[in-house]
Amino acid sequence: MAVTPWGDLYPCHQFVGDPKYLMGDIWKGVTNTAVRDEFKHCNAYARKECQDCWAKLYCSGGCAANSYHATGNITGVYEYGCELFKKRMECAIMIKVAENQELAAKGIEVPIELGSTCNACADGEACE
């Protein structure tokens, strides 16, 4: 949600100034519920193209503004951006694996990183 200095509400800063995507204002709230409802379908679970994609939980279906500018529809798929994002994720994962292998080769214990899971949970113990 983007709020302009004048109190206008837009679904994203990239749509500010486009009257089609003006959702309302800070005084009356969201009055253009059609835009709100359209944005409900801007995610990886709503796009059939994302259904079997390994990276869908990293990008969540991509940027609605990029989709809009590339396809004319916020629920469209910006294919170039999708491929670029997947390649960036592949490279990031590869770099992390290489770093861990380098440390392991030096005999340095590599900690298990499971997102926000603490070491106690990783060891099967309860954490508080």
C-alpha positions in Angstrom: 0.0 0.0 0.0 1.3 3.4 -0.9 0.1 6.6 0.6 0.8 9.9 -1.1 1.5 13.2 0.7 -2.1 14.1 -0.2 -3.5 11.0 1.5 -4.3 9.1 -1.7 -4.1 5.3 -1.4 -2.6 3.1 -4.1 -1.8 -0.6 -4.1 1.9 0.1 -4.7 4.2 3.1 -5.2 4.6 2.2 -8.8 0.9 2.9 -9.5 0.9 6.4 -7.8 -0.7 8.9 -10.2 -2.5 6.3 -12.3 -6.2 7.1 -11.7 -7.2 3.5 -12.6 -5.3 2.3 -9.5 -6.4 5.0 -7.0 -8.0 2.9 -4.2 -9.2 5.7 -2.0 -7.8 8.0 0.6 -6.8 8.1 4.3 -10.1 9.8 5.3 -12.6 7.5 3.5 -10.4 4.4 3.4 -10.5 1.9 0.4 -13.4 2.9 -1.7 -12.3 1.3 -5.0 -12.7 -2.3 -3.9 -12.4 -3.6 -7.5 -8.7 -2.7 -7.4 -8.3 -4.4 -4.1 -10.0 -7.5 -5.3 -7.9 -7.6 -8.5 -4.7 -7.5 -6.4 -5.9 -10.5 -4.5 -4.9 -12.5 -7.6 -1.3 -11.2 -7.8 0.5 -14.1 -6.1 2.1 -17.4 -7.0 -0.9 -19.4 -5.8 -3.3 -17.6 -8.1 -1.1 -17.8 -11.3 -1.2 -21.1 -13.1 2.2 -20.3 -14.6 3.7 -20.5 -11.2 2.1 -23.7 -10.1 5.1 -26.0 -10.6 7.8 -23.4 -10.3 10.6 -24.1 -7.8 11.1 -20.4 -7.1 7.5 -19.4 -6.5 7.9 -19.0 -2.8 10.9 -16.7 -3.3 9.2 -14.2 -5.7 5.5 -14.8 -4.7 4.5 -14.5 -8.3 6.5 -11.4 -9.2 5.9 -7.7 -9.3 2.4 -6.6 -10.3 3.7 -3.3 -11.7 6.3 -5.2 -13.9 3.5 -7.5 -15.1 1.2 -4.6 -15.9 3.9 -2.8 -17.9 5.0 -5.9 -19.8 1.5 -7.5 -20.4 -1.0 -4.8 -19.8 -2.5 -6.8 -16.9 -1.3 -7.0 -13.2 -2.0 -10.7 -13.2 0.0 -11.3 -16.3 3.5 -12.9 -16.2 6.5 -10.8 -16.9 8.5 -13.7 -18.5 11.8 -11.9 -18.8 11.7 -10.8 -15.2 10.7 -14.3 -14.1 13.6 -15.9 -15.8 16.0 -13.3 -14.5 14.7 -13.7 -10.9 15.1 -17.5 -11.1 18.7 -17.1 -12.4 19.5 -14.7 -9.5 18.2 -17.2 -7.0 20.2 -20.0 -8.6 23.3 -18.0 -8.4 22.7 -17.0 -4.8 22.1 -20.6 -3.8 25.2 -21.7 -5.7 27.3 -19.1 -3.9 26.0 -20.1 -0.5 26.7 -23.8 -1.2 30.2 -22.9 -2.4 30.9 -20.9 0.7 29.8 -23.7 2.9 31.9 -26.3 1.0 34.9 -24.0 1.3 34.4 -23.7 5.1 33.8 -27.5 5.5 37.0 -28.2 3.6 38.9 -26.2 6.2 37.3 -28.2 8.9 35.1 -25.3 10.0 31.7 -26.5 11.2 29.0 -25.0 9.0 25.9 -24.0 11.0 22.5 -25.3 9.8 20.5 -22.4 8.6 16.8 -23.1 8.5 15.3 -19.6 8.2 14.3 -18.4 11.6 14.6 -21.8 13.3 17.0 -21.7 16.2 19.7 -24.3 16.8 17.7 -26.0 19.6 14.8 -26.7 17.1 17.3 -27.9 14.5 18.6 -30.4 17.0 15.1 -31.6 17.7 14.9 -29.9 21.1 12.2 -27.5 22.2 13.0 -23.8 22.3 11.4 -21.1 24.3 
